């Protein structure tokens, strides 16, 4: 799924639910929001019975099915484009709808996304169990995408972009050494060994205080040529 849909209908799930057509907000009722979000997060057709039971777990099957029919009927259709197909007992999103989360997930489009899209959370104000299940999966994906973005920017000499992506990964998971290594690599590439060394010592203290562990050999290796001085030996001791 790419960002060149002629209709310009976009669904945003990162940081908040937002449906737009040609950049203009589209009003969506609460039940329709949940329906679109569920289908977008699952990325595959859902059987009507399963969908109704998931979205209205406190209702009996008949009442939940009625709610689902009503919700499908009330879905917006910008310029006549249907957002959802419902045939043969299966419900799915149509190809007219671009989903921000899919752009992050798909390898074909991941390289073109903005770093700001990688620092969001999936529907942070929602407490649906099926949303919770997706948040951890996306957190891990986001970390890998941020590190990949840092690597690409570093190779291109885009120091600011590389540092922004690496620091965002560190903020997402402070104990992730692979993200900290990228921060140090950017500082070294910019010709700032002092910044790299300072970040290394920050990571070392963090790992010691939180986990009781030293940095991994790969982390130390990044600044190995800066270590071994008397002052470092005394600090380590």
C-alpha positions as CSV (number, residue, x, y, z in Angstrom):
1,X,0.0,0.0,0.0
2,X,1.6,3.3,-1.1
3,X,1.0,6.9,-0.5
4,X,-0.3,7.6,-4.1
5,X,-4.0,6.7,-3.8
6,X,-5.9,9.0,-6.2
7,X,-8.7,9.5,-3.7
8,X,-6.3,10.8,-1.0
9,X,-8.2,9.0,1.8
10,X,-5.9,8.4,4.8
11,X,-6.4,6.7,8.1
12,X,-4.1,7.6,11.0
13,X,-3.8,5.3,14.0
14,X,-0.5,6.7,15.4
15,X,-1.0,9.0,18.4
16,X,-4.8,9.4,17.7
17,X,-7.5,8.2,15.4
18,X,-7.8,10.5,12.4
19,X,-9.6,9.9,9.1
20,X,-9.0,12.4,6.3
21,X,-9.9,12.8,2.6
22,X,-7.7,15.2,0.6
23,X,-6.3,16.4,3.9
24,X,-9.8,17.4,5.2
25,X,-11.1,15.7,8.4
26,X,-13.9,13.2,7.9
27,X,-16.3,12.7,10.8
28,X,-16.6,9.1,12.0
29,X,-18.8,7.8,14.9
30,X,-17.2,5.9,17.7
31,X,-18.3,2.5,16.6
32,X,-17.1,3.1,13.1
33,X,-13.7,4.2,14.4
34,X,-13.4,1.0,16.3
35,X,-14.4,-1.0,13.2
36,X,-11.9,0.7,10.9
37,X,-9.1,0.5,13.5
38,X,-9.7,-3.2,14.1
39,X,-9.5,-4.0,10.4
40,X,-6.5,-1.8,9.9
41,X,-4.6,-3.4,12.8
42,X,-5.3,-6.9,11.7
43,X,-4.7,-6.3,8.0
44,X,-6.8,-9.2,6.9
45,X,-10.5,-9.8,6.3
46,X,-12.6,-10.6,9.4
47,X,-15.6,-12.8,9.6
48,X,-18.7,-10.9,10.6
49,X,-19.3,-13.0,13.7
50,X,-15.8,-12.6,14.9
51,X,-15.9,-8.9,14.3
52,X,-19.1,-8.4,16.1
53,X,-18.0,-10.5,19.1
54,X,-14.7,-8.6,19.3
55,X,-16.1,-5.1,19.0
56,X,-19.2,-5.7,21.3
57,X,-18.1,-8.4,23.7
58,X,-20.7,-7.5,26.3
59,X,-23.7,-8.1,23.9
60,X,-25.3,-11.3,22.8
61,X,-24.6,-12.5,19.3
62,X,-27.8,-11.2,17.8
63,X,-27.5,-7.7,19.2
64,X,-23.8,-7.5,18.4
65,X,-24.6,-8.5,14.8
66,X,-27.2,-5.8,14.6
67,X,-24.7,-3.2,15.9
68,X,-22.2,-4.3,13.2
69,X,-24.8,-3.9,10.4
70,X,-25.7,-0.5,11.7
71,X,-22.0,0.5,11.9
72,X,-21.3,-0.7,8.4
73,X,-24.2,1.3,7.1
74,X,-23.0,4.5,8.9
75,X,-19.5,4.3,7.6
76,X,-18.5,7.5,5.7
77,X,-17.8,7.2,1.9
78,X,-15.8,10.2,0.8
79,X,-16.6,11.1,-2.8
80,X,-18.5,7.8,-3.0
81,X,-15.4,5.6,-2.3
82,X,-16.3,2.7,0.1
83,X,-13.8,2.3,2.9
84,X,-15.0,-1.3,3.7
85,X,-16.1,-4.2,1.6
86,X,-18.6,-6.7,3.2
87,X,-19.3,-9.7,1.1
88,X,-19.6,-13.4,1.8
89,X,-19.6,-12.9,5.5
90,X,-16.1,-11.3,5.4
91,X,-15.4,-7.7,6.1
92,X,-12.2,-5.9,5.0
93,X,-10.7,-2.5,4.2
94,X,-10.7,-1.5,0.6
95,X,-7.6,-0.5,-1.2
96,X,-8.8,3.1,-1.4
97,X,-7.7,3.7,2.2
98,X,-4.1,4.4,3.1
99,X,-3.1,3.6,6.7
100,X,-0.1,5.2,8.3
101,X,0.7,2.1,10.3
102,X,0.9,0.1,7.1
103,X,3.4,2.5,5.6
104,X,5.7,1.9,8.6
105,X,5.2,-1.8,8.5
106,X,5.7,-2.4,4.8
107,X,9.3,-2.7,3.6
108,X,8.5,-1.1,0.3
109,X,7.4,2.2,1.9
110,X,9.3,2.2,5.2
111,X,12.3,4.0,3.7
112,X,10.1,6.9,2.6
113,X,8.4,7.6,5.9
114,X,9.2,10.5,8.1
115,X,10.9,9.9,11.5
116,X,8.0,11.7,13.2
117,X,5.8,8.8,12.1
118,X,8.0,6.4,14.1
119,X,7.7,8.1,17.5
120,X,4.0,7.6,17.9
121,X,1.9,5.1,19.8
122,X,-1.0,3.2,18.4
123,X,-4.2,4.9,19.7
124,X,-2.7,5.7,23.1
125,X,-6.1,6.7,24.6
126,X,-7.8,3.5,23.7
127,X,-8.1,0.6,26.2
128,X,-9.4,-2.1,23.9
129,X,-7.7,-5.5,24.5
130,X,-7.1,-6.0,20.7
131,X,-5.3,-2.6,20.6
132,X,-3.0,-3.6,23.5
133,X,-2.0,-6.7,21.7
134,X,-0.7,-4.7,18.8
135,X,1.2,-2.0,20.7
136,X,4.1,-4.2,21.8
137,X,4.5,-5.6,18.3
138,X,4.6,-2.1,16.9
139,X,7.0,-1.0,19.6
140,X,9.6,-3.6,18.4
141,X,9.0,-2.8,14.8
142,X,9.4,0.9,15.5
143,X,12.7,0.4,17.2
144,X,14.0,-1.5,14.1
145,X,12.7,1.1,11.7
146,X,14.3,3.9,13.7
147,X,17.7,2.1,13.7
148,X,17.4,1.5,10.0
149,X,16.6,5.2,9.4
150,X,19.7,6.1,11.5
151,X,21.8,3.8,9.4
152,X,20.6,5.2,6.1
153,X,21.0,8.8,7.2
154,X,24.5,8.0,8.6
155,X,25.6,6.5,5.3
156,X,24.3,9.6,3.5
157,X,26.1,12.0,5.8
158,X,22.8,13.3,7.2
159,X,24.1,13.6,10.7
160,X,21.1,15.5,12.2
161,X,18.6,13.0,10.8
162,X,20.7,10.0,11.9
163,X,21.1,11.4,15.4
164,X,17.3,12.2,15.7
165,X,16.4,8.7,14.7
166,X,19.0,7.1,17.0
167,X,18.0,9.2,20.0
168,X,14.3,8.4,19.3
169,X,15.1,4.7,19.5
170,X,17.0,5.3,22.8
171,X,14.0,7.2,24.2
172,X,11.7,4.4,23.2
173,X,13.8,1.8,24.9
174,X,16.6,3.3,27.1
175,X,18.3,-0.1,27.7
176,X,18.6,-0.9,24.0
177,X,22.4,-0.9,23.4
178,X,22.1,-1.1,19.6
179,X,20.3,2.2,19.6
180,X,23.0,3.8,21.9
181,X,25.7,2.5,19.6
182,X,24.2,4.4,16.7
183,X,24.2,7.6,18.7
184,X,27.9,7.1,19.4
185,X,28.6,6.3,15.8
186,X,26.9,9.5,14.6
187,X,29.0,11.6,17.1
188,X,32.2,10.0,15.8
189,X,31.2,10.5,12.2
190,X,30.6,14.2,12.9
191,X,34.0,14.4,14.5
192,X,32.8,14.7,18.1
193,X,34.7,12.0,20.0
194,X,33.9,13.8,23.3
195,X,30.2,13.5,22.7
196,X,30.6,9.8,21.8
197,X,32.6,9.1,24.9
198,X,30.2,11.0,27.1
199,X,27.3,9.0,25.7
200,X,29.2,5.8,26.3
201,X,29.7,6.6,30.0
202,X,26.0,7.5,30.3
203,X,25.1,4.1,28.9
204,X,27.5,2.4,31.1
205,X,26.1,4.0,34.2
206,X,22.5,3.3,33.1
207,X,23.2,-0.4,32.5
208,X,25.1,-0.7,35.8
209,X,22.3,1.0,37.8
210,X,19.3,-0.7,36.1
211,X,20.7,-4.2,35.3
212,X,24.0,-4.5,37.2
213,X,25.7,-5.2,33.9
214,X,28.6,-3.7,31.9
215,X,28.1,-2.6,28.3
216,X,28.2,-5.3,25.7
217,X,31.5,-5.8,23.9
218,X,30.0,-4.4,20.7
219,X,29.1,-1.2,22.5
220,X,32.5,-0.7,24.0
221,X,34.1,-1.4,20.7
222,X,32.5,1.7,19.2
223,X,34.7,3.9,21.4
224,X,37.5,1.5,22.2
225,X,40.0,3.7,20.6
226,X,39.0,6.5,23.1
227,X,39.2,4.3,26.2
228,X,42.2,3.0,28.2
229,X,43.4,6.4,29.4
230,X,44.2,6.8,33.1
231,X,41.2,8.9,33.8
232,X,38.9,6.2,32.3
233,X,40.5,3.5,34.4
234,X,39.9,5.5,37.6
235,X,36.3,6.2,36.5
236,X,35.7,2.6,35.8
237,X,37.1,1.6,39.2
